[in-house]
Amino acid sequence: MADFWLTLACSFLVRYDPWINGLFLRVEHLPGVKEFATAIKAPEVNVGGFALALLVLIFSRVTRFHDRISDIFKIRARFDRANILLPLAVMSGAQMSARQVANLKRDRHPLVRATFYKYASSRSEHPLVDKHDIESALEAWHILGSSRTPPSSSLRTTT
């Protein structure tokens, strides 16, 4: 949803350009769009911006755009190693060799599944982390532009 709101807000800003505003006005005066705006009693609303924001939202969801960006820049991989795997290893008292630390990059997916998602999954029936904390972290992570897993620092374990 962050994509939608950001695009909608930007659509208000770019309408100050006469050429772009002309494009929006053409869209807003298309037969179906004009009737829709009149039906919801909002003919003067930024319907073109709303339509664009909706298209961006659909595109983002269908293509998993944020996941692709994360993969390209290795955002998720760095986060998993620096914020989940290494802290778990250090806090558990494990003495890791340089080779083991290097292997975290290669074995990240199975390690994160076995050590983190197993206990902090929003889909687990009995996670060790409070479900409300998991859902709050997922929402916060999603607002930041990723539909993937939340930061581990925002999760507390329950006893």
C-alpha positions, 0 to 999 in steps of 0.5 A, spaced: 500 500 500 505 504 500 506 504 493 499 506 492 500 512 497 506 515 495 504 514 487 498 518 489 502 523 493 506 524 487 501 525 482 498 531 486 505 534 485 507 532 478 500 535 476 503 542 476 507 541 470 502 543 464 504 537 460 503 532 465 496 535 467 494 535 460 495 527 460 491 526 467 486 531 464 485 526 458 485 520 462 479 523 467 475 525 461 475 518 458 468 516 458 468 510 463 472 514 468 468 521 467 462 517 469 465 513 475 468 520 478 461 523 477 458 517 480 462 517 486 460 524 487 467 527 486 468 529 479 474 534 481 478 529 485 485 527 482 482 521 479 487 520 474 492 520 480 488 515 483 488 510 477 495 511 476 496 509 483 492 503 482 496 501 476 502 502 480 500 498 486 497 492 481 504 492 478 508 492 484 504 486 487 504 482 481 511 483 479 513 483 486 517 489 485 520 490 491 523 483 492 526 484 485 529 491 487 532 487 494 535 481 490 538 486 485 542 490 491 542 484 495 538 488 501 535 482 504 541 478 504 545 483 507 539 484 512 539 476 514 546 476 515 547 482 519 541 482 523 538 475 524 544 470 523 550 473 526 546 476 532 543 469 533 550 466 533 553 471 537 548 470 542 547 463 542 555 463 544 557 459 538 564 460 536 564 461 528 570 461 524 572 466 518 570 460 514 563 459 517 561 466 517 563 466 509 558 460 509 553 464 511 552 468 505 552 461 501 547 458 506 543 464 508 536 461 506 536 454 509 539 457 515 534 463 516 528 458 515 531 453 520 533 458 526 528 464 525 522 463 521 521 456 524 520 460 531 518 467 528 513 466 522 506 469 522 504 462 519 506 458 525 501 456 530 505 456 536 511 461 534 516 463 540 515 470 538 508 473 540 504 473 534 502 481 535 509 483 535 510 479 528 504 482 525 506 489 527 513 488 525 510 485 518 506 491 517 512 496 519 516 492 514 511 492 509 510 500 510 518 500 508 517 498 502 518 490 502 513 485 502 518 480 506 520 479 513 520 484 518 527 486 522 529 481 528 530 487 532 522 489 532 521 482 535 521 479 542 521 472 544 515 470 549 517 465 555 
